[in-house]
Each structure stands twice: as structure tokens, then as C-alpha cells.
């Protein structure tokens, strides 16, 4: 993997704190202005390493293949849905125009938009729990939401997806 482009920003107001974040394809490293070039080199390497670890930890292994997605559904069904939501297939599909994922309960199939490949794992897990709940309850009634809310990060994930849709100008609603 190629090294990302790095932009170092120094601040006289910054005293000790060093931080880094992604801004598009660039990693921005924020440093105190008084830091030496040797210290800068050390902290740039360190912050790139920390950012890589953080991003790797957040990504779900389920993003790698349909088989991994199906395996993750099995784990989530066991943990949150009493092991009573077993899809016949789960697969990544090209980006959907109006949904993050869809389920056909009669066939037991779940399709997940490729737009979700790079979201944090807890967001993908929410989408999968949502679709798995449809295997037990087809609509969006109270009993359906009772199942979905067994997943502890439901509200947080819904907010993330709402923000993602708004930022990208997508017409995707909260009904996953």
C-alpha cells in the first residue's frame, strides 16, 4: 500500500497535543509550532500508524466477501435475534439508489449496497440486524423495531447513515 500524502500543520497555540485526521486523500497532522524536524518526523510516522490501526479496527471483516457477510449475519442473529433469523443468502450489490440494503423474506435473501463497504463495522452491523429482523417481521411495525433495538448502537447508526446520505446528496431514507 502506498504512503498517503501528508500535510503537516503547525500552530503556536498548540502546546503538547499532536493529532491527525484524513481530509480526502491527505492525512493532516497537527503539531505544536515549537516542535523540531526530528520530532516532526517521529510524530508523523506515529500518527500514520495510529490512524491506520484505528481505521482497520473500525472496518468490518464482512466487507471482504459475500461469504464473510453471511458469516457476520450468523453471528448477529445469534447475538441479537435469538438465532432465529437465518438468511439463505447475503450479498454485496452495486450501489442502490434509494436504500442501503434490502431483504426478500419469502426467499430469505438480503442484498447490501456496496456504498456500505467502508462504513464503520457498527454501522454495517446495524444494517444487517435491520435486514435480519425483516426475516422475522416483514414490515416496520413496533414488533420489528423491538427486534432491531436489541442492537445497542441502533440510534447511533441510524444517525450516521442519515448524515452520510445527506452529505452525499443521496435520496436514501432511514428505512434502510
Secondary structure, DSSP 4 states (H G I P E B T S, - for coil): -PPPEEEEEEESS--S--EEEEETTEEEEEEETT--HHHHHHHHHHHHHHHHHHHHHHB-GGGG-HHHHHHHHHHHHHHHSTT----SEEEEESPPSS-SEEEETTTTEEEEEGGGTTSBHHHHHHHHHHHHHHHH--S-SHHHHHHHTTSTTHHHHHHHHHHHHHHHT----S--
